[in-house]
């Protein structure tokens, strides 16, 4: 009888330890899956933000190139309009970005474009080298 009770106690202990040991890895597995899905969502959102940032930079660069073409055709009102659209594209980056350095560069670039637009609207002569410089800065931002 003592053997039988000892065997039952051993079986109960083995079952209890097996149950507890089997229960612990599922919690770890659930936590691992939650962390993996959170990392996946963060990565996906980061890629999406970067895509929209790059898309706005390419749009602004296209507007600057179009403004340069309009300036060569001596159509200053259209060039000023294109520069205004470039500023609008850069403002979307400035509103949505959380990176400090590129944001400062974007704001500085917006200031330069606004100055050029003001000069164009006042009827002053604007050289295409200033637009080339802005285009190079946009290329630099696209490279980041």
TATA-V232774 format. One record per pair of residues at least 4 apart in sequence whose C-alpha atoms are under 6 Angstrom apart, sorted by the first residue. I is the first residue (numbers start at 1). J is the second residue. D is the distance in Angstrom with one decimal. If there is no record, write none. Layout:
# TATA-V232774
i,j,d
I,J,D
I,J,D
This chain:
# TATA-V232774
i,j,d
3,7,6.0
11,15,6.0
14,18,5.9
15,19,6.0
17,21,5.9
18,22,5.9
25,29,5.9
26,30,6.0
53,93,5.7
56,89,5.3
60,86,4.3
60,89,5.6
63,82,5.3
63,86,5.4
67,79,4.2
67,82,5.3
70,75,5.2
70,79,5.2
71,75,5.6
71,76,5.7
71,79,5.8
80,117,5.1
87,110,5.7
93,97,5.8
94,103,5.9
119,124,5.3
120,124,5.6
